[in-house]
Amino acid sequence: MDKNNIVNDEAELLTEIAISYYQQGVTQEEISKKFGLSRVKIGRLLKKARELGIVEITVKYHPVFSSQLEDKLKERFNIKRALLALDQPDEESQRALVANLVSSYLSQRLQNGMVVSVGQGRNVAAVANHLGVPPKKDCTFVCGIGGIHPKGDLQNADHICRKFAKKYGGHSESLYAPAYVPNKALRQELLNVSTIKDTFKRAQRADIALMGVGDMNEKSFMVDLGWFTQQEIVEARVNQGVIGDIAGYDFYDIKGKVTKTAMSERVIGLSIDDFRNIEEVIAIASESSKPLALLGALRTGSIDVLATSVSNALTILNLDQQV
């Protein structure tokens, strides 16, 4: 018999059994009688249908489950809220769903006269892109980090601030300094310039802050921008135990302890200490590579609201018991 016919016949059998069991609700006992096969054989065929991709199982989390998961995160890390998005099949869909949760939460929290410090990056930018038509709020959106060159324009804090201000009918304030400088001395010199100093102080005294969390990946956005080298990232991770960064300024280990690296203090932006002094800091990270970095970030005590996926949340809680 032709091998192709055998393969096709098996695929048809697997499909028919899978439809009967998963879509029509027929029991394995009934299927075994229909096809003249044992229940054990039917079980094996259903497993094979899953392995071959004929059947794809997606778990939909009940709202009660997400609520219970949020309660555990709040209790474990002493945070105010956990905004948890259902798991999505790809990174862009996941980022969009997390951003939708943050945008909805932000619209509820904002009051006229509030100041919002805004960071950079894909996750923060996504929030501004998924606002829809929010209620008008006379708020000021101020850059919590300096500007980046055109290569990262859409993820630039200034660009994101302007989008927020336009959507809400508020105001935006630019931080007229580069995000990256080659050394600490130049950073301090620029922060002494009155225009930069005033805006930076306003960001430090914000009511709400939006920020992303980095995971020390040598292919990260900051490496792509040329701020840090792949070697610097790897050395900090391997030799110093650094697992993440907040706003590109401070780097920390798994315990949430800030660690000085060759990359430290080269970014004009808010520090972990600055975030600790802001009433409500919203950390946004949708990527599946971020749980370890998020665990360390939560342990710094600088985060009040976590926005991520259900899978990330579960992994964070499991990791917290192990490391």
C-alpha positions in Angstrom: 0.0 0.0 0.0 1.2 3.5 -0.8 2.8 5.2 2.3 1.0 8.5 1.5 -2.4 6.7 1.6 -1.5 5.3 5.0 -0.5 8.7 6.3 -3.7 10.3 4.9 -5.9 7.5 6.4 -4.3 8.0 9.8 -4.8 11.7 9.7 -8.4 11.3 8.8 -8.9 8.8 11.6 -7.2 11.1 14.1 -9.3 14.1 12.9 -12.5 12.1 13.1 -11.8 10.9 16.6 -10.7 14.3 17.8 -13.8 16.0 16.5 -16.0 13.4 18.2 -14.3 13.8 21.5 -13.4 17.5 21.7 -16.3 19.1 19.7 -19.2 16.7 19.9 -18.6 15.6 23.5 -18.7 11.8 22.7 -17.0 9.7 25.4 -13.9 7.7 24.8 -16.0 4.5 25.6 -18.5 5.4 22.9 -15.7 6.2 20.4 -13.9 2.9 21.1 -17.2 1.0 20.3 -17.7 3.0 17.1 -14.2 2.3 15.7 -13.7 -1.1 17.2 -10.7 0.0 19.2 -9.8 -0.2 22.9 -10.2 2.8 25.2 -6.4 2.7 25.7 -5.9 3.0 22.0 -8.3 5.9 21.7 -6.5 7.7 24.4 -3.2 7.2 22.6 -4.7 8.4 19.3 -6.1 11.6 21.0 -2.6 12.3 22.5 -1.1 11.8 19.0 -3.6 14.2 17.5 -2.5 16.8 20.0 1.2 16.1 19.3 0.7 16.5 15.5 -1.2 19.7 15.9 -4.5 18.3 14.7 -5.9 19.4 18.1 -4.8 22.6 19.8 -5.9 23.2 23.4 -6.2 26.7 24.7 -6.9 27.3 28.4 -9.2 30.3 29.0 -8.7 31.6 32.5 -11.8 32.4 34.5 -12.0 36.0 36.0 -12.0 34.4 39.5 -8.7 32.7 38.7 -7.1 36.0 37.6 -8.5 37.7 40.7 -7.0 35.0 43.0 -3.7 35.3 41.2 -3.7 39.1 41.7 -4.4 38.7 45.4 -1.4 36.4 45.7 0.8 38.9 44.0 -0.5 41.7 46.1 0.1 39.8 49.3 3.5 38.4 48.3 5.0 41.7 47.0 3.0 44.3 48.8 1.7 46.0 45.6 -1.6 47.8 45.0 -2.8 46.0 41.9 -1.8 43.4 39.3 -3.3 43.9 35.8 -3.1 40.4 34.3 -3.8 39.7 30.6 -4.9 36.3 29.3 -2.1 34.5 27.4 -1.9 35.3 23.7 -0.4 33.2 20.8 2.2 35.9 19.8 4.2 38.8 21.3 2.4 41.6 19.6 -1.1 40.3 20.6 0.2 39.9 24.2 1.6 43.4 24.3 -1.7 44.9 22.9 -3.8 43.1 25.5 -1.6 44.1 28.4 -1.6 47.7 27.1 -5.4 47.7 26.9 -5.5 46.8 30.6 -3.1 49.6 31.5 -4.9 52.2 29.4 -8.2 51.3 31.0 -6.7 51.5 34.5 -4.9 54.7 33.8 -8.1 56.4 32.5 -9.8 55.4 35.8 -7.0 56.7 38.0 -6.2 60.0 36.3 -7.6 63.2 37.9 -7.3 66.8 36.6 -4.0 68.3 37.7 -2.0 65.1 38.0 1.5 64.7 36.7 2.4 61.5 35.0 6.1 60.5 34.4 6.4 58.5 31.2 9.2 56.1 30.3 10.3 54.7 26.9 10.1 51.4 25.1 7.6 49.2 23.3 5.4 48.3 26.3 4.9 52.0 27.4 4.4 53.1 23.8 1.7 50.4 23.4 -0.4 51.9 26.2 -0.5 55.2 24.4 -1.4 53.4 21.1 -4.3 51.5 22.7 -6.1 54.3 24.5 -9.0 54.6 22.2 -11.1 57.7 23.1 -10.4 58.2 26.8 -12.2 60.9 29.0 -10.6 64.3 28.9 -8.1 64.9 31.7 -6.1 68.1 32.3 -2.9 66.2 33.2 0.7 66.8 32.4 2.7 64.0 30.9 6.4 64.5 31.5 9.3 62.6 30.2 11.0 60.4 32.8 14.0 59.8 30.6 15.8 61.8 28.0 15.4 61.5 24.2 16.7 58.9 21.8 17.8 59.3 18.2 15.4 58.6 15.2 16.1 54.9 15.3 13.8 54.5 18.3 11.6 57.5 17.6 8.2 55.7 18.2 9.5 54.4 21.5 10.8 57.7 22.6 9.4 59.0 25.9 8.8 62.4 24.3 6.8 60.9 21.4 4.8 58.9 23.9 4.1 61.9 26.1 2.8 63.9 23.2 0.5 61.1 22.2 -0.9 60.8 25.8 -1.4 64.5 26.0 -3.2 64.6 22.6 -5.5 61.7 23.6 -6.4 63.1 27.0 -6.4 66.7 26.1 -3.7 67.5 28.5 -0.1 68.7 28.2 3.3 67.2 27.6 6.7 68.3 28.8 9.9 67.3 27.1 13.2 66.5 28.9 15.6 68.4 26.7 18.6 66.0 27.3 19.8 62.9 25.6 18.7 59.6 27.3 22.3 58.2 27.0 25.5 59.9 27.9 29.0 58.3 27.9 29.9 59.0 31.6 28.5 60.0 35.0 30.2 63.4 35.0 28.5 64.6 31.8 25.2 63.3 33.1 25.5 65.4 36.3 26.6 68.4 34.3 23.5 68.2 32.1 21.2 67.8 35.1 22.6 71.1 36.4 21.2 72.9 33.4 18.1 74.7 34.7 15.7 73.7 31.9 16.7 70.0 32.3 16.8 70.2 36.1 13.2 71.7 36.4 11.7 69.0 34.1 13.6 66.2 35.8 12.3 67.4 39.2 8.8 67.4 37.9 9.2 63.8 36.8 10.6 62.9 40.2 7.6 64.4 41.9 5.0 62.8 39.6 1.7 61.3 40.9 2.0 58.3 38.6 4.9 56.8 36.6 4.7 54.4 33.6 7.8 52.4 33.0 9.2 49.2 31.4 11.5 46.6 32.8 14.6 45.3 31.0 15.7 41.6 31.2 19.5 42.0 30.4 19.2 40.4 26.9 22.2 41.0 24.7 19.7 41.7 21.9 17.8 44.3 23.9 16.6 47.6 22.6 19.4 49.5 24.5 22.0 47.4 22.8 20.4 48.0 19.5 20.5 51.8 20.2 24.2 51.5 21.0 24.0 52.5 24.6 25.5 49.3 26.0 27.5 46.6 24.3 26.6 42.9 24.2 29.8 42.2 26.2 28.8 44.6 29.0 25.3 43.0 29.2 26.8 39.5 29.4 29.5 40.4 31.9 27.0 42.1 34.2 24.8 39.1 34.0 27.4 36.4 34.4 29.9 38.1 36.7 27.6 40.2 38.9 24.4 38.3 38.8 22.4 41.2 37.3 19.1 40.0 36.0 17.3 43.3 35.0 17.2 47.0 34.8 14.7 49.7 35.5 14.7 52.6 33.0 18.2 51.7 31.9 19.7 53.6 34.9 19.7 51.1 37.7 20.6 47.4 37.5 19.6 44.8 40.1 20.1 41.2 41.1 17.5 38.5 41.9 17.1 39.8 45.4 16.2 43.3 44.1 19.5 44.8 45.2 20.9 47.5 43.0 24.3 46.5 41.6 26.9 48.9 40.2 28.0 47.9 36.7 30.0 49.4 33.9 26.6 50.6 32.4 25.4 52.3 35.6 24.6 56.0 35.7 25.0 56.6 32.0 21.3 57.3 31.4 19.5 60.6 32.1 16.4 59.1 33.6 14.7 58.2 36.9 16.4 55.9 39.3 14.9 53.1 41.5 15.1 55.5 44.5 13.1 58.1 42.4 10.4 55.5 41.6 10.2 54.5 45.3 9.2 58.1 46.1 6.5 58.3 43.4 3.0 57.4 44.8 2.0 55.0 42.1 4.5 53.3 39.7 3.1 51.1 37.0 5.6 48.5 35.6 4.6 47.1 32.2 6.2 43.9 30.7 4.3 41.6 28.3 7.1 39.5 27.0 7.4 35.8 28.1 11.2 36.4 28.7 10.5 38.8 31.6 9.5 36.8 34.7 12.9 36.7 36.3 13.5 40.4 35.7 10.1 41.2 37.0 10.7 39.2 40.2 13.8 41.2 40.9 12.0 44.4 40.0 9.2 43.6 42.4 11.7 42.9 45.2 13.3 46.4 44.8 10.1 47.8 46.4 9.7 50.4 43.6 6.6 49.0 41.9 3.0 49.6 43.0 1.1 48.2 40.0 2.3 45.2 37.9 0.9 44.8 34.3 1.8 41.5 32.6 0.4 38.2 31.4 -1.1 35.4 33.4 1.7 33.0 32.6 4.3 35.6 33.7 2.4 36.1 36.9 2.4 32.3 37.6 6.1 32.0 36.8 6.9 34.9 39.1 5.1 33.3 42.0 6.8 30.0 41.4 10.2 31.6 41.1 9.7 33.5 44.3 9.5 30.3 46.2 12.7 28.9 44.7 15.1 31.8 44.6 
